[in-house]
Structure formats: C-alpha cells, structure tokens
Amino acid sequence: MNENLVAQLAERLADPAALAARVTAVDTPERAGTHSLWHAQSLADGYAGVGLLFAALAHGEPRYARVAHAHLSAAVSGVRRPAREGLYAGLPAVAFTAMAAVTRPGEYAALLTKLHGRVALLARQLVEEDAPRVAAGTGGARMAGYDVVAGLSGIGRLLLAAGPEHRETTELVLAHLVALTRPVTEPGGRTVPGWWTCDPILLSEPDGIPGGHFNAGLAHGIPGPLALLSLAHRAGTRVPGQEQAIRTIVEWLLARRSPDGTGWPNIVPLDAELAAASGTRPELAEDRAGWCYGTPGVARALQLAALALKEPDWNRQAVAAVAAVCDRTVGARAIWDPTLCHGLAGLSTIVTLMAREPGGAELTARTKELTDALARAADPAHPFLWPAAAPGGSAVVHRPGFLDGAAGAALALHFATDPDAPRGELPWQAALLLC
C-alpha cells in the first residue's frame, strides 16, 4: 500500500515539462493558493528537488534513473541561476541531486566535476565574506552565511561528500564553523555565544527580534553547524578545535531546553540568553516539532554529536526528547502537515534514523504509528497526493517539491517502509543534515 502511494506520486511527477506547466500557470488553483516558489534549480521546490525523489528510487528500481536524468536536464537547460546560491538553490542544489542519482561509477562525472568546482568557490566566498567579522570578535553572524539551507553547513555537507579533491575547502568550512562557536561582543558590549544574530527568523518577520537572538533550529540555527561538524568528525575530516566546538554547542543546547527539559524553542532571544548565562533558566517553550525548528531536528544533531564523540548520555537525552515528542498528545498525532520541513515526513524520517543508531531502539515502536499517519495523509484527489499546510495552517496548498511538498513526503514514506532499500553513496536525508 505505501509503495503504491509512492509509485502514484512518481507517475504524476515524471514529466518535467508537464509538471512545470502545472505549478507555474498563473491561472491554476495550485498557483493561486500556494504563491509557489518554484524555481528549476531549487532543491526545495523545483526540478532539483523533484529529481531527488527519482534519484533515490533509482537505486532500487533502475527505470527511475532516466526520469531523474530528465529532471536534472530540465534543471540546467536554459535556466537562469538564482541571485543567491546555496544547498537549496542554484548549482549546489543540482549537484546534490546529481550525486544522489549516481548508480554506477563515473555516472555524471563531467557534470559533477564542474558543479563541485562551483560549490567550492561559493564556499570560499562565504568564508571570506565573514572572516573579518569573526577575526575581530564582532557579533552579527548571518544565518544565510552558516545555515543548512543557504549557508556553509549545507554547502559543507555537499563538499564532504565530494571527496578528497575538495578536502582543503571542506576543512576551510569546518574551521570557519569552529570559529563561529567562539564568544563575540554584541552591540551592547556584552559577551555572547558567537552565533548571535540580528537577522529576522523568517522572511515573514522582517523586523526581527529586538536585541537579536540565537537560532536553535536545525534549518537556520546552530544545530546545522553541529550536525556538519559531527558528521565530518565521524568521517575522519577534522580541524583544530572541532571537538571543543561540538561540545560548546551541545552544552549550550542542553542548557536551553524548554522548562520540562524535553524540547527546544525556535530561538533564544538575547535577554533570555543573558539571563541563562547568569544562572537563571529561561522559560522558553517548544514551538514546533519539526525538522526545521523544534525538538526532532535538534535531537538528531545532538545524537550525531554523541556518536561522533562517544558520549552516550547525550544520545540518551536526544532519544528521550524525541520519544516525548511522539508521545505527547499535542505532538506527533496532531501534526497534520505531511511535509519534511515541519511535518510528519520530517518527524518520521528523524525517528527512523535515530531508532537505527546505537541506543535508539526505544524509538522503533514509534515508527509504525508515524508511517501509518503519513500514509493516511495521502489523498489521490489532491494533485500531488500529499497537500501541505498553508502559512498559518488554515488551509492546504499543493506543492510537488522536496522540502515542503509531496516529493519529500513520498521519500519519507519509502524510507520508513523499507529503511534497508539501496540508497547510494549520498542519501537524500543528507540534504537535511540528518546523515
């Protein structure tokens, strides 16, 4: 049943031209309802993201390889690159999908050589842009400079997979993220953790938070660098200070949990951070239970750190936190958005991954409930089977993409149903910094 749902969606998304026409036509209900951010080279909602579904499926069913190739071709044929590139936009997004689509040695080799060179150049540019500020110890980190979606954490994960040819640039990225964990001075003259930012949390909140904040979400906050530093450490790619940086982030996260000790807030405002630094535990409630923000994403980053540095107590706390999310009546059972970013697909994927790690067995029983809920969320009457929640949660929208659309939901269902299926050298979950 679950694989039939995945196959149904794959059939609806297979033709790149027909798909693009559907999601970009101004007069379609989907377009009117979603204000779609479709871009050919978007990993979130474009050919790169949809192609990732077929790239992953191709490792078990070779017939999907040509469909993945068709989406990759559409992503690079006559397409204007976005103004700002990162893992989820532009050539890095295409590179990730191409790497995930490799099913035999040498496949896409020429394309990947060019793309990896571009990714390495982008990484060096991001480091150079921020290096003077870091060297001066001045606060004001830009989330788009270091995060998973647009910054060095996402780009670094791609470079880590690119191999020894780009080891030097990968180490440059890691060294910069290590430096991000050193204390800085904010405009008020106070010493704070190095990832203090005055950026808005979301584009929908352009005014930001008075006094700035410390982002605690995996998508845009300090768990992203933690995940990359930990994954690189496990892979044997290490730079001076890397272990201490991991410990610094973990200790901060463990001290910034919600009052019951089992969840994480989206952000820690400056005043709450200053109070915590003086010994007063901040009253910060958990706002989401997703990959982008909330306990599941943070907990997986914490588990990766635990496995990298062999700290079983961190792992125990990470597993317990995710188990609590699954068991709360206002948690997993009430999540009606099926997507990866902040819905059931993201939670299901994280729980499935964490359950298979040492010390994660207690999560195994939760996977079936999540998988069943994700399957029930599909409805053939919807154009892409899985509708997503519109901003505000009052309606549904129809998106085909990876991050907050149907392709991501299908990948999560496929993985939870058959976690041992062939997945290639670069699993799709790596785009989320989950592995």
Phi, psi and omega in degrees: 000311182297316180292332175296322177297318179297317180295321178299314180296317180303320179296321182286336183259359193294324185270109184300318183294316180295322180295312180299319180298323183291316187274346181252353179294122186298330188267009180272149177302324180300315181295316182296324184275337187254338191049053190308141176262027183305128171216136186308323184259030177261131173281338179283311186207073180194189180301323181298318181288316178294320178299332179296326175301311182289327176299317180291317181293332184296336180290336177255333181228097186305336181298338180280349182298320181291331177289318175301318179297321180297320179289323176296318178298318179296329182287340184243000184263106176064030184255132174279126181292149178295159183297322178237128182255152176194189182304327184260005182211133175087205185296327175300324178296317178296319180299318181298312181296321178297318178297319180293335183275352182292118179247353179209153183304135177088351181293134182060021185300313182295317179298314184292327176300315179293315184292320180295325176297319178294319180296317179297319178297317178299317179300315180295323178295318179296319178295315182297324180297324187258347186302316180300320179296315180296316181298327181277351182071025181269136179288165177119041177299141175264126182301322180291349176272334185237350192281183181283317189289315186237345191251203190290334179294314178290315178298321180296324178295322178294317179293324178301324179278344185287344174101183187297337180300335183243024180298319183298316179291322177301316180293326176298317178298313181299318180298322179292321178291327173299314180297330179298337182273356179279147182300149177228173178253125177273170188304335178280001178087006181265147180274127184221166176304149190294346181264017173302137182219151173254010177295152170293151179294316181225160176298334179283354178235067190295341183279347178071196183251128178305127181087354182082182184202177176238112186282130184249011180268151181294325184291319188232000186244194187293339174298336177296305174302323178300315180297314181294314179301322181287316178298318179295320179300315179295330181276358179086011177260108190223148178230162179303135178086358185295315181296317179295323177298318177301314181295322180299314180294315181299314180298321178295314181298316181295332180272358183242024180284168178295164186306327180277359175079008184243001183215168181237144176281169175295315183218164169241109178297159183303316182296324177291323178294318179296322177295317180296321180295335179268003175106002179260118182292123182291144177271084184243114183276151174287130184259330183224169175227056186233187174286312187295311178225149176108181191298315185304310180296317179297317183296321178295319176299320178296319178295319178300320177295319179298319180289325180292317185257007177056058179241086186299333180291323175300316181298317180300316181292323178295313180296317180297322181294317180290323176301321179295322176300314182295330185270343181288136180295337178264007183262246190302320185290341182261000180280109183259352173280125185272003193278172179288319191300306183219030183228200185300322182297318178295314180297316180300316180296316180295315180297318180297317178295313183293326180294334183270358177271159175305132179084003183255008188300331183294345179275347185303319182294338182279341187295322182294317179301317180293319179297316179298319179296320180294319178294320180294335181288345180280141180217114181303343178289340178276146185300328179240027177067305182256108174279154179254165177280132175289158176308131184094343174075012184268353182206178178246155175230163185240108181232138181271350196284187187277308191283313180230041180218191190289326181299321178294320178298319180294319177298318180296318179295317178300317181291315181293327180286322182221074184294347179264006179298148178305140185224000177078181184283334179238095181294151181298331181295341178295336177293343178259004184060032179266348178200000000 
